[in-house]
Structures are given as structure tokens and as C-alpha cells.
């Protein structure tokens, strides 16, 4: 028995960075937007999810290839274009890390409150943030990978089980097939763009390079393994989206119920319990909680790498000293983690100043276009090994991504400034 378990774990561990990416990048926003889209259009937006997964896979594979191109860190490579790029990423990462935990912590507390009514919101949020920080602090990458793989198994199995129950209870199961079309239903364009932008995250694509580095995948010999790892990640994300779309089509489509925010998710508890009993209802909210909690833990870990490395690079500290700054348990990494944990607590009691919220939104919007520009430049250089260089099809996808996400960034920024 022990040998079988070890062999199974060794196989799963081959895809550690990818499963960590999947567990981190799928968050409450994806859950809400997917259910909202399915509630309005049935399975009509699933093909958009497929497009989003393909695009984000290409970007993530590029992130992994860039890391395999040399031993230096991702941010050191970006700074080689111009130190100004590193400063832009530093500003963006600081803005994102400042509010990251506060927003997700409150959503995770809401998920717990759905299961345990009466929990005090603020103390629960504080506890979740502190526990998440403690989990990141106590272990190095191997430990982090194990619990992130565990989170991914729970959340993906949970949503698949709920989808099977929901589809089995449909009076008209043909609705799933009938609404599965390749078109943009009237009024669905904003939801379609949100789905493409949200699937697979944005900052997590850059973070993936650091997890690849810590995994020990250091050169071109690991290229095939890295590609399989990234493919497993986005296959899991696609299964999650398909399952959630099935749940939304089965329980929300045609009912008039609108899932426009985290609070409305609680309304699904009643039909779930009525149709399938308390077990399925609890499974849904446990899955919801794990989705959010894994995003907090993975984000805290990943942003520590990025923020610590951004600071190191702009201070022009040599690459041979990188591990003194970005390795878990080292003093500087721990200091950055402390900032990530304490900043959301301060923000919670400061009432989230409008300027910080605006900076968070704008930084997050422009992060991905900046990253795509870096991929186009760095992976197009002649000195990069031909096997790691961008192919023509990949270059086309990267350029299209730049246009798409750049347009979304400009649109979001204009909307934020106008609001």
C-alpha cells in the first residue's frame, strides 16, 4: 500500500507548479462570473472559456520557457530589457499585494459564514489572513506544493461532483446541449471578455516562472515536462469552468435568479439542499471556501517571490545573491510576507482608501499587457536557444493577446477614472 501511494504521489508531484497555478488562479471572481454567464446564456459561453484557456496556456508556457532560458530569475530577465520595466512591475506588484489579501479574506469569511451562520465577519477575515500567512511561512516550496496540490484536488473534485448531481436532476437535460453553441449571444460580449481575462489569472502567469525555478526545472532539458505541467493546469481549469457552467445551466438558467456577486451565491444553497440534501449544499460551500482560501495562500506565496525579486532587481543586487532574497524562510522573504499579511489588516480598518482601490485596479489591468511585451522581446532574441524561442504561431497568439488585454486594460482604466 505504501509503495502504491508513493508512486501515485510521485506522478502527481510531476505537475506540482501547474496544479499550484490552477488552485491559485481560480478564484471567487471566476466562480461568480462563470455561474453568472451560465445563468444568463446556459452553455453558450463555454467556447469562450476554451479560447481563454488556450490563450492563457500559451502565456504560461512562455513564462516557463523564459525561466528555462537561463538560471536568472524572471524579473532579472525583464530588467535586462530596461530597468524601467522592473520599476513598472514593482509598482504594479506593490499595488496588487496591498489589497490582495483584504478582498479575498473577506470573501473566504463569507464562504465560512454560509456554512457556519453567525461567524463574526471581521475576526474571521483576520484569522483567515493570519493562517494563510502562517502556512506560507512554515514551509519551503516542497511543502507549499503538497498543500496546493491537495487544495486543487478538493476544489476540482468538489465542483465535478456538484455538476454531476445538478445535471442529473435537470428536467430538461437537453438544455445543456442545446445552449452549447459557438456564437456570442446578445448582451454576452462583456461577460465573454471577463471570462477570457479572468481564466488562468494574470499575475499567476509570472509567478509560475518562480515555481518552475523552485521545482528545480532549470534548463531546456525540462521543456517537455514544463509544457505537460502547464497543460495539466489549464486542463484542470477548463474542467472547473465546464463543471460550473453545467451547475449554472442546471440550477440558474431560465429561473430569473441572478448571480452577480459573492452574496448571491448563498441563494444557491436552498435549491441545492432541497434537491440533493445537506451533503451537496455543504460540498458546494466547502468548494467555494477552498477556491478562495487556496487563492490567498498561493497568492501570498507567489507575490512574495515577485515583490522580493522586484526590490532586489531595482536595487541592482547581483543574481548570484537572488536566493538570499527570494527563498522562503530567508529574512527578506519573511519581511515581504509580513508586509503582505499586515497590509490587508491595515486596509480593512482604514476603510480601503479610494486611491488604493484605483491603483489596484489599474495595476492589475496593465500587468498582463506588460508581461506579454516582455515575452515578445525576451523570447524573440537571437541569443535564446531556438527550442525556447517564440515560434511564429506563438508570436501571433502573443500579439493578439497584447491587443486584447491592452484594450481591456485601457477600457478598465477609463471606467475606473470615470467612476
N, C-alpha and C positions, 0 to 999 in steps of 0.2 A: 504493500500500500504506500509506504513512504517513498519508494522509488518512483511509483506512478505519479504521485503528487509532485515530486521534484521535477520530473520530466515535463509534466503539464505546466508547471510554473516557469521552467526554463523556456518553453515555447512561447508563453505569454510575454515573458520578460524581453523577448526579442523585439517586441513592439512597445516598449515602455514609453519612450518620448512621444510617440503618436497617440497612445491612449491617454497620456497626461495632457496632451494638447486637446484631445476630444473632450475630456472631462472639464478642462478649464474654459474652453471657448464656448461650449454650450451653456448658456445662462438663462436667467429668468426672462430676459428680453426675447430670446429665441423661442422659448416656450409660449409666451404670450402671443407673439406675432404669428407663430405657426398656427396656434389654435384660432386666433382671430381670422387669419386668412382662410382656414378650412371652414370656419363657421359661416363665412360670407360666400365662399366660392367652392366649397367642397374640396375635391382633389385637383381643382383646376390650376393651382399654383405649384403643384409638385414638380412639374418640369422646370420651373424657375429654380427650385431647390437643387435640382440636378445640375443646372448651369452654374449656380453658386458654388456647389461642391467642386465642380471641375476647375473653376477659376481659382478657388482658394487652395486646391491641391497643387496647382501649378505654382502659386506663390510660395506655398510651404516647401515644396520640393526645391524651389530656387533658394530659399533660406538655408535648407540643408546642404545643397550643393555649394553655396557660398562658404559655409563653415568648413566643408571638406577641402576647400581650395587651398587653405593654409592654416597653420596652427593658431594664428592670431584670432582674437575674438571678433564677433560681428561688428561691434562698434568701432574697433580699431580699423577694420576694413572700410567702414563707412567714412571714418575720419581721413582715410587715405585719399578720398576724392577731394575733400577740403575740410578743414577743421570746423568751418561754419556749419556743415551738415551735422556734426556731432553736437554742436550747440543747439541746433534746432531740435534734435531728438531729446537732448537733455531737458529743454523747456517743456516739450510735449510730455515726456515721461513724468516729470515732477508734477505737472498739472493733473495727469491721469491718476497717479498714485495718491495724490492728496484726497481725492473724493471717492476713490475706488471702493475702499472698504466700507465707508459710511453708507453708500447706496445699497450695496449688496447685503451688508449686515442687517439692515432694516427689513429687506425682503426675506432673508433667511429667518428672521424672527417672526415675520408674518406667517411663513410656512409652518413653523413650530406652533404658533398660536392656533392655526387651523386644526392641528392635531390635539393640542392641549389648551382648550379655551381658558382664558383668564391669565395667561402668562403676561407679565408686565413687559411692554414693548422695549423701553429704553434699557433696563437691566439685561434683558435677553440679548438685545443687539450688542451691548458691550461685552457680554460673556462670549458671544459667537466670535467677535473680532479678536478678543484675547486668546481664545482657544485656537483659532486659526493661526495666529502669530506664534503660539507655543508649538504647534505641530511643525511649522516651518523651521523653528529654531532648533528643535531637539535632534533632527537628523540630517545627514548629508543626502546626496542625490539618490543613492540606492534605497534609502528608507522612504524618501519622497515618492519615488517611482512606485513602490509597492502599494502605498495607500492610495495613490492616484489611480492605479490600475483597479484597485478594489472599488473606488468610487465609480469608475466608469462601468464596471460590471453591474453594480447595483442600479445605476440610473438607466442604463440601456435595457437591461432585463426587465426592470420595472415598467418602463414605457411600452415595451413589446407585449408584456402580459396584459396591461390595461387595454392596448389596442385590440388584442385577440378577444377579450371579453366584450369590448364595445362593438366590434364588428359582428360578433356572434349574436348580439341582442338586437341588431337592426331589423326593423320591419321590412325595409326595402334595401337589402344589401347591394342590389344592383346600382344604387346611387354612387357607390364608390367607383365603379367602372364608368358609369355614365358621365360623371363630372371630371373624369381623368382625361383632359384634352390638352393639346398643345396650342394654346391661344392665350390672349390677355383679356380676360373678361372685363366688361365695362366697369370702370371705377376701381380696378385692381392694380393699376400701374404703381401707385405709391407703395402698396403692400408688397408688390413684386420687387421693387428696388430695395425696400427694407429687408426682405428675405435674402437677396443676393449680398447685400452689405453685411448682414448680421451673421450669416452662416460661417463658421470657422474663425470668427473673431478677426481682429486686426493686429493688436499688439502681440497676441499669442503667436502670430506667424514669425515675428522677430525673436520672441522668447524661445521658439523651437530650436533655433540655432544653438542657444546656450545649453539646452537639454541634450542635444546631439553631442556637443563638446564634452559635457559631463558624463555622458554614457560611455565615452571612450572611442567614439567614432571619429577618427582624427584625419583620415586621408581618403583618397579615391577608392581604396580597397573596400570601403564600406558603402559605396554609392548604391549598389543594388539593395542592400539591407535597408538603407535610409529611405529609398523610394518605396519599398514594401511597407515600411513603418508608416510613412505619410499616407499611403493608400489605405491602410487599415484604419487610420484615424478618420479619414473622410468617409470611408465605407460605414463606420460606426455612426458618424454624424448623420449620414443620409438615412440610415435605418431609424435613427431617432426622429428625424423630421417626417419620414413616411409614417411612422407609428403615431406620432402626434397628429398628423393630418388625418389619419384614419379615425382617431378619437374625436377630433373636432367635427369631422363629417358625420360621424355616427351620433354624437350627442348634442351638437350645437347647430349644424347646418339645417336651415329651414325652421328653426324653433323661435327665431326672433331674439334669442339671447346674444348679447354682445360681450366678447372677451376683449376689453380694451385696456386692461391693466391688471396688476397683480391681485388687487382686491376682488375682481370679478371671478378669479379662479375659484374662490371659495364657493361660488354658486354651483360649480360642477360637483361639489361634494354630495349634494342632495340627490341628483339623479344617479350618481354612481352607487350611493348606498341603497337607494330604492331598487335599482336593477340587479346589483350584484352582492349587496351586503357590505358590512363594515370593513371586511378584509380588503376589498378592492379600493374603497374610499381611502383607507389608511395607506395602501400601497401608492396611490396617486400622490398624496401629500408627502409621504416619505421620499418618493422620487423627486418631487418638487424641491424639497429641502436639500437633498443630496446634490441636485443640479446646481443650486445656488451656493451651497457650502463648498463644493469642490471648486467652483469658480473663484471663491475667495481665497482658499488655500493655494490653488495653483497660481492665481494672480499675485498673491503676496510673494510666493517663491520666485516666480518669473520676473516680476518687476524689481525684486532685489538685485538679480543679476544685471538687469538693464540699467537701473539707476546707478548702481555702484560702478558699472563699467563706463557709463557716460561721464561720471565725475572723474574717474581715473584718466580717461582719454583726453578730456578737455584740460586736465592738469598736466598732460603730456608725460605721464608716468610710463616708463618702458613696458613693453608687452611681456618681458620675462618676469615682471612683478605682478602680472594680472591676477594670479591665484591668491595673492595676498589681499586682494580687494574683492574678488567676486566668488570666492569659495565659501560655501556655508560653514558656519562656526568660526570664521575669522572675524576679528574685531570690527572691521569696516562693514562687512556684510551684515553683521549683527546690528550695527548702528543704523544702517539703512532700513533693516527690518523694523527696528524700534520706531523709526520715523513713520513707516507705513502703518504701524499699529496705532500709534498715538495721534497721528494727523486726523483720521476719521473720528476719533473720540472728541478731539477739539472742535472739529467742524460740526459735529452733532449738537454740541452745546452752544456753538456760535450761530446756529441757525442757517448754515450754508449760505454765506455771502453771495450775492448775485454775480459779482465779478469772478469768483472762483468757479461757479457753475458754468459761466460763459467760457472761461478759459478751458475748463474740462471738455466742454462740447466741441470747441473749435480745435483743440489739440488732438482729440480723438479722431475728428473728421479728417484732418490733414496727415495723420500718422501714416496711414496706408499708402496714399499717393507718394509721400516722401520715400517710403520703403521701396516701392516699385521703381522709382527713379534710380535708387541705389542698385537694385538688382540689374536694371538695364545697363548701367555704366560698368559696374564691377564684374558682372558675368559676361560682358561683351568684350573685355580686354584680351588682347592677343597673348599676354603672358599667362592667362588662365589655361589650364590643360584643356584640350579640345573636348574631352569627355565631360568636362564640367561647364564648358561654355554654353551660353544660350543657343539652342537650335533656332532655326527660322520660325517653326510653328510656335515655340515657346515665346519668342520675341513678339510675335503677333499677339498672343494672348496677353503678354505683359503690357504692350502698348494699349490694347483695348481696355485692360484693367485700369491703366492710368487715366484714360479718358473717362471711364465710368466712375471710378472712385474720386477722381478730381472734380468731376461735375457734381457728384453728391456732396463733396466737401464744401464747394462754393455755395451750393444751394442751402446746405445746413447752416453755414456761417451767416449767409444773408438772412435766413429765417431767424436765427438766434439774435442777430443785431437788430432786426426789425421788431422782434418781440420785446 
